[in-house]
């Protein structure tokens, strides 16, 4: 099949601006569902294809290719929904809440959440896993303490993203290093130039904004603890699945197998705790989520969650978003812009700024975390080489503008996951995800000051020889 003529730079930029403006106006301006806004954008791209006299087969091909990267995340989200439900029924999340109430310091709860999620995230290598397990427990504690739910979610997400970004077990970290042919551990070491300052400033902000002398009284906390102990099995043994998850991460067991194993162990615990549990009742919990019936409205609202059905809005959003991205790639609208921009970079700060903006743009247009690393990585790889920069400069920039930003996009895979997991709209928690917001900032600080900008010694020598020759 003969492909259409590649769009001009102006044409591609115009289409992309119209699309992002439509989505932004729909979600932010008219407060409509991201699903509807993206569906409208897909319709606009299809109109563009008709105007270009494209056969419908190309539309189908673009959608299919766009969906391929999302198949595994979609399956993982479905499993996570089931995992959350059985982790609550088995008493795992309630146990984490009870133990958390006993050891936390209320005034320093928010910065503590940030640090703990960062540590666990570094060990597990998955932000989604951290948020859907201990994250929910921390969210429940924070809400009970009377803290701003959006601030608590911001601390959870920031810590989880830091851990995901700095862990050698993380898929996104491995991808960023692999896409530019950089050594994994050299890549992680180089990320410290932007990641460590972002972490420190985030910790200070969480300590300042989260520090409070207010909150729930000891009596209220004790009442919540008593209710949890009376309605769930609270035991050190309930933490076995959490340690199992850490072991699986250490052994590099794939995420799907890890989650399935944890679901199986949690189901086993449920039957041990209550042998009278029916298979049909448990199947309902896996499908529709756990329904808390403690009699306390606040606790019931916190713990009535999970189930495969709870992830369906997220799944539908992912399908629509990736379909839109696939169409934009199929008609070369994104590649046209990236190719032109990558050739006009003359200085290191300009090159890094453009890479950051491109990665953020891919997040906005496609909503897929991995593609925000893959597309700019392939587009700018040769440009960084010609500039005499080490591959780790590009891999770090891809993480700073790609990996961490997806959690801030309402229609992004990560952003929609966070919103569905905690029941807090993306635009509500976004201002408090300090780590993600600061990572691109410190990436630019590194670019402007030259700190952490490693040179490709071999290429640099070639450039010096060329200058001497001239």
C-alpha positions as CSV (number, residue, x, y, z in Angstrom):
1,X,0.0,0.0,0.0
2,X,1.4,3.4,-1.0
3,X,1.9,5.7,1.9
4,X,0.7,9.3,1.9
5,X,3.1,12.1,1.4
6,X,4.9,13.0,4.6
7,X,3.2,16.1,6.2
8,X,5.1,19.3,6.3
9,X,6.5,20.7,9.6
10,X,3.9,23.4,9.7
11,X,1.1,21.0,8.9
12,X,2.2,18.5,11.6
13,X,2.7,21.3,14.3
14,X,-0.7,22.7,13.4
15,X,-2.5,19.4,13.8
16,X,-0.8,18.6,17.1
17,X,-1.5,22.0,18.5
18,X,-5.2,21.7,17.6
19,X,-5.4,18.2,19.2
20,X,-3.7,19.1,22.5
21,X,-5.8,22.3,22.7
22,X,-9.0,20.3,22.1
23,X,-8.1,17.8,24.9
24,X,-7.0,20.5,27.3
25,X,-10.1,22.6,26.6
26,X,-12.3,19.5,27.1
27,X,-10.7,18.2,30.3
28,X,-9.8,21.5,32.0
29,X,-12.2,24.0,30.4
30,X,-15.4,22.1,30.0
31,X,-14.7,19.5,32.8
32,X,-15.6,16.6,30.5
33,X,-14.2,13.1,30.9
34,X,-10.7,12.6,29.4
35,X,-12.3,9.6,27.6
36,X,-14.6,11.9,25.7
37,X,-12.0,14.5,25.0
38,X,-9.6,12.0,23.5
39,X,-12.4,10.3,21.5
40,X,-13.1,13.7,20.0
41,X,-9.3,14.1,19.2
42,X,-9.3,10.7,17.6
43,X,-12.3,11.8,15.4
44,X,-10.3,14.9,14.4
45,X,-7.3,12.7,13.3
46,X,-9.7,10.5,11.3
47,X,-11.1,13.6,9.6
48,X,-7.5,14.6,8.8
49,X,-7.0,11.2,7.3
50,X,-10.1,11.5,5.2
51,X,-9.0,14.9,3.9
52,X,-5.7,13.3,3.0
53,X,-7.6,10.6,1.2
54,X,-6.2,7.7,3.3
55,X,-7.7,4.2,3.1
56,X,-9.4,3.0,6.3
57,X,-6.8,0.2,6.5
58,X,-4.2,2.7,7.7
59,X,-6.5,3.9,10.4
60,X,-6.9,0.4,11.6
61,X,-3.2,-0.2,11.4
62,X,-2.4,2.9,13.4
63,X,-4.8,1.9,16.1
64,X,-3.5,-1.6,16.3
65,X,0.1,-0.5,16.4
66,X,-0.7,2.1,19.0
67,X,-2.4,-0.5,21.3
68,X,0.5,-3.0,21.3
69,X,2.6,-1.2,23.9
70,X,-0.4,-1.0,26.2
71,X,-1.4,-4.7,26.2
72,X,0.9,-5.7,29.1
73,X,0.1,-2.6,31.2
74,X,-3.6,-3.2,30.7
75,X,-3.3,-6.8,31.9
76,X,-1.2,-5.6,34.9
77,X,-3.9,-3.0,35.8
78,X,-6.6,-5.7,35.7
79,X,-4.5,-7.9,38.1
80,X,-3.8,-4.9,40.4
81,X,-7.5,-4.3,40.8
82,X,-7.9,-7.9,41.9
83,X,-4.8,-7.7,44.1
84,X,-6.1,-4.6,46.0
85,X,-9.4,-6.3,46.8
86,X,-7.9,-9.5,48.2
87,X,-5.1,-7.6,50.1
88,X,-7.9,-5.7,51.9
89,X,-10.0,-8.8,52.6
90,X,-7.0,-10.8,53.8
91,X,-6.1,-8.0,56.3
92,X,-2.8,-7.0,54.6
93,X,-3.6,-3.4,54.0
94,X,-5.5,-3.0,57.3
95,X,-2.4,-4.5,59.1
96,X,-0.2,-2.0,57.4
97,X,-2.5,0.8,58.6
98,X,-2.6,-0.5,62.2
99,X,1.2,-0.8,62.4
100,X,1.5,2.6,60.7
101,X,-0.7,4.2,63.3
102,X,1.6,2.8,66.1
103,X,4.9,4.0,64.7
104,X,4.2,7.2,62.8
105,X,4.7,10.7,64.0
106,X,1.7,12.8,63.0
107,X,3.6,16.0,62.5
108,X,6.1,14.4,60.2
109,X,3.8,11.9,58.6
110,X,3.9,13.3,55.0
111,X,7.7,13.5,54.6
112,X,7.9,10.0,56.2
113,X,5.5,8.6,53.6
114,X,7.7,10.2,50.8
115,X,10.9,8.6,52.2
116,X,9.3,5.1,52.9
117,X,7.7,4.9,49.4
118,X,11.1,6.0,47.9
119,X,12.9,3.2,49.7
120,X,10.3,0.5,49.0
121,X,10.1,1.7,45.4
122,X,13.9,1.4,45.0
123,X,13.7,-2.2,46.3
124,X,10.6,-3.2,44.2
125,X,11.3,-1.2,41.0
126,X,7.7,-0.5,40.4
127,X,5.8,2.7,41.2
128,X,2.5,1.0,40.5
129,X,3.2,-1.8,43.0
130,X,4.1,0.7,45.7
131,X,1.1,2.9,45.2
132,X,-1.4,0.0,45.0
133,X,-0.1,-1.7,48.2
134,X,1.5,0.4,51.0
135,X,0.3,3.5,49.1
136,X,-3.3,2.7,49.9
137,X,-2.4,2.0,53.5
138,X,-0.6,5.4,53.8
139,X,-3.6,7.1,52.1
140,X,-5.9,5.6,54.7
141,X,-3.8,6.7,57.6
142,X,-3.3,10.2,56.2
143,X,-7.1,10.6,55.6
144,X,-7.8,9.4,59.1
145,X,-5.3,11.9,60.5
146,X,-7.2,14.7,58.8
147,X,-4.4,15.6,56.4
148,X,-5.0,17.0,52.9
149,X,-5.7,13.8,50.7
150,X,-4.1,15.4,47.7
151,X,-0.9,16.2,49.6
152,X,-0.7,12.6,50.9
153,X,-1.1,11.3,47.4
154,X,1.5,13.7,46.2
155,X,4.0,12.3,48.7
156,X,3.1,8.7,47.9
157,X,3.5,9.2,44.1
158,X,6.7,11.3,44.5
159,X,8.3,8.6,46.6
160,X,7.1,5.8,44.4
161,X,8.4,7.5,41.2
162,X,11.8,8.3,42.8
163,X,12.1,4.6,43.7
164,X,11.0,3.4,40.3
165,X,13.4,5.8,38.6
166,X,16.5,4.9,40.7
167,X,15.9,1.1,40.8
168,X,17.9,-1.2,38.6
169,X,14.8,-3.5,38.6
170,X,12.6,-0.8,37.0
171,X,11.4,-1.4,33.5
172,X,11.5,2.3,32.6
173,X,15.0,2.7,34.0
174,X,16.3,-0.3,32.0
175,X,14.5,1.0,28.9
176,X,16.0,4.5,29.1
177,X,19.5,3.0,29.4
178,X,19.0,0.5,26.6
179,X,17.4,2.9,24.1
180,X,20.6,5.0,24.0
181,X,23.1,2.1,24.5
182,X,24.2,3.3,28.0
183,X,25.4,1.1,30.8
184,X,22.5,0.7,33.3
185,X,24.4,1.5,36.5
186,X,26.2,4.4,34.9
187,X,22.8,5.7,33.8
188,X,21.5,5.4,37.4
189,X,24.6,7.1,38.8
190,X,24.3,9.9,36.3
191,X,20.7,10.5,37.1
192,X,21.7,11.6,40.6
193,X,22.7,15.1,39.2
194,X,19.0,15.9,38.7
195,X,17.3,13.3,40.9
196,X,19.1,13.9,44.2
197,X,18.4,17.7,44.2
198,X,14.7,17.0,43.3
199,X,14.5,14.5,46.1
200,X,16.0,16.9,48.7
201,X,13.8,19.9,47.7
202,X,10.7,17.6,47.6
203,X,11.5,16.3,51.1
204,X,11.8,19.9,52.4
205,X,8.5,20.9,50.8
206,X,6.7,17.9,52.2
207,X,8.2,18.6,55.6
208,X,7.1,22.2,55.4
209,X,3.6,21.7,53.9
210,X,2.9,18.4,55.7
211,X,4.1,19.4,59.2
212,X,1.1,20.1,61.4
213,X,0.1,20.1,65.0
214,X,-3.5,19.4,64.0
215,X,-5.1,16.2,62.9
216,X,-6.9,13.4,64.6
217,X,-6.5,13.0,68.3
218,X,-5.0,9.9,69.9
219,X,-8.4,8.8,70.9
220,X,-9.7,9.0,67.3
221,X,-6.7,7.1,66.1
222,X,-7.2,4.4,68.8
223,X,-10.9,4.1,67.7
224,X,-9.9,3.5,64.1
225,X,-7.3,1.0,65.2
226,X,-9.9,-0.8,67.3
227,X,-12.4,-1.0,64.4
228,X,-9.7,-2.4,62.1
229,X,-8.7,-5.0,64.7
230,X,-12.3,-6.0,65.2
231,X,-13.1,-6.4,61.5
232,X,-9.9,-7.7,60.0
233,X,-7.1,-10.2,60.8
234,X,-4.3,-8.0,62.1
235,X,-1.1,-10.0,62.4
236,X,2.6,-9.9,61.5
237,X,1.8,-12.9,59.3
238,X,-0.4,-10.7,57.2
239,X,2.8,-9.0,55.9
240,X,4.0,-12.2,54.2
241,X,2.7,-11.1,50.8
242,X,4.5,-7.8,51.1
243,X,7.8,-9.6,51.8
244,X,7.0,-12.0,49.0
245,X,6.7,-9.1,46.6
246,X,10.1,-7.8,47.7
247,X,11.6,-11.2,47.1
248,X,10.1,-11.5,43.7
249,X,11.5,-8.1,42.8
250,X,14.9,-9.1,44.0
251,X,14.7,-12.3,42.0
252,X,13.5,-10.2,39.0
253,X,10.3,-12.2,38.6
254,X,8.1,-10.5,36.0
255,X,5.4,-8.2,37.3
256,X,2.5,-10.4,36.0
257,X,3.8,-13.5,37.7
258,X,4.5,-11.6,40.9
259,X,1.0,-10.1,41.1
260,X,-0.6,-13.5,40.3
261,X,1.5,-15.2,43.0
262,X,0.5,-12.5,45.5
263,X,-3.2,-12.9,44.6
264,X,-2.9,-16.6,45.1
265,X,-1.2,-16.2,48.5
266,X,-3.8,-13.6,49.7
267,X,-6.6,-15.9,48.6
268,X,-5.0,-18.7,50.6
269,X,-4.8,-16.5,53.6
270,X,-8.5,-15.6,53.3
271,X,-9.5,-19.3,53.3
272,X,-7.2,-20.0,56.3
273,X,-8.7,-17.0,58.2
274,X,-12.3,-18.0,57.4
275,X,-12.7,-21.6,56.0
276,X,-16.4,-20.8,55.4
277,X,-15.6,-18.3,52.7
278,X,-17.4,-19.3,49.5
279,X,-15.7,-19.4,46.1
280,X,-18.5,-17.4,44.6
281,X,-18.2,-14.7,47.3
282,X,-14.5,-14.5,46.7
283,X,-15.0,-14.3,43.0
284,X,-17.3,-11.4,43.5
285,X,-14.7,-9.6,45.5
286,X,-12.1,-10.2,42.8
287,X,-14.5,-8.9,40.1
288,X,-16.3,-6.1,41.9
289,X,-13.9,-5.2,44.7
290,X,-14.0,-5.5,48.5
291,X,-17.0,-4.0,50.3
292,X,-16.1,-2.8,53.8
293,X,-18.9,-3.1,56.3
294,X,-17.4,-2.0,59.6
295,X,-20.1,0.4,60.4
296,X,-17.7,3.4,60.3
297,X,-18.4,5.5,57.2
298,X,-14.9,6.8,56.9
299,X,-13.2,3.4,57.1
300,X,-15.8,1.8,54.8
301,X,-15.2,4.6,52.2
302,X,-11.4,4.0,52.4
303,X,-11.5,0.2,52.3
304,X,-14.3,-0.4,49.8
305,X,-12.2,-0.5,46.8
306,X,-10.3,-2.8,44.3
307,X,-11.7,-5.4,41.9
308,X,-11.3,-5.8,38.2
309,X,-14.3,-3.6,37.5
310,X,-12.6,-0.7,39.3
311,X,-9.8,-0.7,36.7
312,X,-12.1,-0.6,33.6
313,X,-12.4,3.2,33.4
314,X,-8.5,3.3,33.4
315,X,-8.4,0.5,30.8
316,X,-10.8,2.3,28.5
317,X,-8.8,5.5,28.8
318,X,-5.6,3.7,28.0
319,X,-7.1,2.1,24.9
320,X,-8.3,5.5,23.6
321,X,-5.1,7.3,24.4
322,X,-2.9,4.7,22.8
323,X,-5.2,4.6,19.8
324,X,-4.7,8.3,19.4
325,X,-1.0,8.0,19.8
326,X,-0.9,5.2,17.2
327,X,-2.7,7.3,14.7
328,X,-0.4,10.3,15.2
329,X,2.6,8.0,14.7
330,X,1.1,6.2,11.7
331,X,0.5,9.5,9.9
332,X,4.0,10.7,10.8
333,X,2.8,13.8,12.6
334,X,5.0,13.3,15.6
335,X,8.1,12.1,13.8
336,X,8.0,15.0,11.4
337,X,8.2,17.6,14.2
338,X,10.9,15.6,16.1
339,X,13.1,15.2,13.1
340,X,13.1,18.9,12.2
341,X,13.6,20.1,15.8
342,X,16.5,17.6,16.5
343,X,18.5,19.1,13.6
344,X,18.3,22.7,14.9
345,X,20.0,22.1,18.3
346,X,23.3,24.0,18.5
347,X,24.1,24.1,22.3
348,X,23.8,21.6,25.1
349,X,21.2,23.5,27.1
350,X,19.1,23.9,23.9
351,X,19.4,20.2,23.1
352,X,18.5,19.1,26.6
353,X,15.6,21.6,26.8
354,X,14.2,20.4,23.5
355,X,14.6,16.7,24.6
356,X,12.6,17.5,27.8
357,X,9.9,19.3,25.9
358,X,9.7,16.5,23.4
359,X,9.3,13.8,26.0
360,X,6.7,15.9,27.8
361,X,4.9,16.4,24.5
362,X,4.8,12.7,23.8
363,X,3.3,12.2,27.2
364,X,0.7,14.8,26.4
365,X,-0.1,13.5,22.9
366,X,0.2,9.7,23.4
367,X,-0.1,9.3,27.2
368,X,2.3,6.3,27.3
369,X,5.3,6.3,29.5
370,X,7.6,4.1,27.5
371,X,6.9,5.8,24.2
372,X,7.9,9.2,25.9
373,X,11.3,7.6,26.2
374,X,11.5,5.5,23.0
375,X,10.5,8.2,20.5
376,X,12.7,11.0,21.7
377,X,15.5,8.6,22.4
378,X,15.6,7.4,18.8
379,X,15.1,10.9,17.5
380,X,17.9,12.5,19.5
381,X,20.5,9.7,19.8
382,X,22.6,10.7,16.9
383,X,22.3,14.4,17.7
384,X,23.8,13.8,21.2
385,X,26.6,11.7,19.7
386,X,27.5,14.5,17.2
387,X,27.5,17.0,20.1
388,X,30.1,14.9,21.9
389,X,27.9,14.0,24.8
390,X,27.9,10.7,26.7
391,X,24.7,8.6,26.2
392,X,23.9,8.9,29.9
393,X,23.1,12.6,29.3
394,X,20.3,11.6,27.0
395,X,19.1,8.7,29.1
396,X,18.9,10.9,32.2
397,X,17.0,13.6,30.2
398,X,14.5,11.1,28.9
399,X,13.8,10.0,32.4
400,X,13.4,13.6,33.7
401,X,11.0,14.6,30.9
402,X,9.4,11.3,30.1
403,X,9.2,8.7,32.8
404,X,8.3,11.0,35.7
405,X,5.9,13.2,33.9
406,X,3.3,10.6,32.8
407,X,2.0,10.6,36.4
408,X,0.9,14.2,35.9
409,X,-1.2,13.6,32.7
410,X,-4.9,13.0,33.4
411,X,-5.2,10.8,30.3
412,X,-1.8,9.2,30.7
413,X,-1.5,5.6,31.7
414,X,0.3,6.4,35.0
415,X,-1.9,9.4,35.7
416,X,-5.1,7.6,35.2
417,X,-3.8,4.7,37.4
418,X,-3.1,7.0,40.3
419,X,-6.5,8.7,40.0
420,X,-8.4,5.4,39.9
421,X,-6.3,3.9,42.8
422,X,-6.8,6.8,45.2
423,X,-10.0,8.4,43.9
424,X,-8.3,11.7,43.6
425,X,-8.4,13.6,40.2
426,X,-5.0,14.0,38.6
427,X,-5.3,17.8,38.5
428,X,-6.0,17.8,42.2
429,X,-2.9,15.9,43.3
430,X,-0.7,17.2,40.5
431,X,0.6,20.4,42.4
432,X,1.9,18.2,45.2
433,X,3.9,15.7,43.1
434,X,7.0,17.8,43.7
435,X,9.5,15.2,42.6
436,X,8.0,14.9,39.1
437,X,7.6,18.6,38.8
438,X,11.2,19.3,39.9
439,X,13.0,16.7,37.9
440,X,12.9,18.6,34.6
441,X,13.9,21.8,36.4
442,X,17.1,20.3,37.8
443,X,17.8,18.6,34.5
444,X,17.9,22.1,33.0
445,X,20.0,23.4,35.9
446,X,22.5,20.7,35.1
447,X,22.4,21.6,31.4
448,X,23.0,25.3,32.0
449,X,25.7,24.9,34.7
450,X,27.4,22.0,33.0
451,X,27.4,20.0,36.2
452,X,26.8,16.3,35.4
453,X,27.1,16.7,31.7
454,X,29.4,13.9,30.8
455,X,31.3,13.9,27.6
456,X,31.8,11.1,25.1
457,X,35.6,11.1,25.2
458,X,36.1,9.4,21.9
459,X,33.7,11.8,20.1
460,X,35.1,14.8,21.9
461,X,38.6,14.0,20.7
462,X,37.3,13.7,17.1
463,X,35.6,17.1,17.5
464,X,38.8,18.7,18.9
465,X,40.8,17.3,16.0
466,X,38.3,18.7,13.6
467,X,38.5,22.1,15.2
468,X,42.3,22.1,15.1
469,X,42.2,21.1,11.4
470,X,39.9,24.0,10.7
